[in-house]
Amino acid sequence: MKNKITILAIETTCDDTAISIVKYDNNNFNIISNLISSQIKDHNPFGGVVPELASRIHIKNIIPILDKAVNDLKPYYRQNKNTLELLKNNIDYIAVTNKGGGLIGSQIIGVETAKTLSFILNKPIISINHIRAHILASFFNFNDDKKSGNINYLKFPIIALTVSGGHTQIVLIKNYFNWEILGKSIDDAAGECFDKVAKLLNLGYPGGPIISKLAENGDPDFIKFPRPMINSKDFNFSFSGLKTSILYYFNNLSEMDKKNGNTISNICASVEQAIIDVLCKKSMDAVEQYDPVYFILSGGVAANKKLRKTLQNKIKKYNTKFLMPDIPLCMDNALMVSIAAYFNILNNIDITDYKNIKSSIERTI
């Protein structure tokens, strides 16, 4: 691998259109651009992501955000004024998430954009797994300026819990390219449960941050909602039963209680606690069984303050170190795709061209 490479990364697996341009120079990542175009306002009226709408908005956003990223690149290479010339002369790889789950329509937009750029610029494409990118974001350390950083080369084995709107998985990482899914949600993911409960309570979207904020003023022991599969002998999750229990509880409230702020805060606190209890129990079971060097928390729900603090406290009783990405790297973003691409380049894995890459809804690691 060259000492100096520049990666253009694309992430469109759900409802965020994200592009980053990162220059790697002797183990230092210079973040030239890291842009995200959010669709929260577009999906908020529906209480969740509408797949077809997400795909249409990606089509609308992908070229403008690419142009903005290229504008960020121009000051580094003033001799190039033409956009395509600028990219052709200074980009070494194009990375795109095309597997590991996600909305297939959204994923296609990113993949087809990468294929087009690969064809025009004659640059190789790096195929990135979305879940791997979330986890590998924890290997990255920001410098104080937040515009650069470096990779922390970790020891193995590692247990990783990835929690988001579409995923709840526990993964055993034996080395950089030997990953095994130990357990996953058999129905709703934890983040999806947050969103659906927020929709039920008429709180808005996305549900996780709203519920977490209201929970700060509530009693987590006020309602003993079920903890599905918390004592099962595997590492799988199920949150659909919890969602149903909350639905019945809420429907049995008086109209006055449904609008009472204290009641809503107590429901939010109780829901959050139920989800955290299940996530922590399964995670610690995995830590006890596999005795990892590191435990990693990743994904959008990893931004939940109480989950971060609870796991951090529980891990102290084990001979395991706790890692999690900075908050900006928990959400879907293209910088994490660049980080994952870096490891692929080091090992010459999943590097192809525009003819041999396609979108996939595989949920494999």
Buried (B, 14 or more C-beta within 10 A) or exposed (E): EEEEBBBBBBBBBBBBBBBBBBBBEEEEBBBBBBBBBBBEEBBEEEBBBBBEBBBBBBBEBBEEBBEBBBEBBBEBBEEBEEBEEBBBEBBBBBBBBBBBBBBBBBBBBBBBBBBEBBEEBEBBBBBBBBBBBBBBBBBBEBEEEEEBBBBEEBEEBBBBBBBBBBBBBBBBBEEBEEBEBBBBBBBBBBBBBBBBBBBBBEBBBBBBBBBBEBBEEBBBEBBEBBBBBBEBEEBBBBBBBBBEBBEEBBEEBEEEEBEEEEBBBBBBBBBBBBBBBBBBBBBBBBBEEBEBBBBBBBBBBBBBEBBBEBBBEBBEEBEBBBBBBBEBBBBBBBBBBBBBBBBBBEEEEBBEBBEEBEBBEEBEB
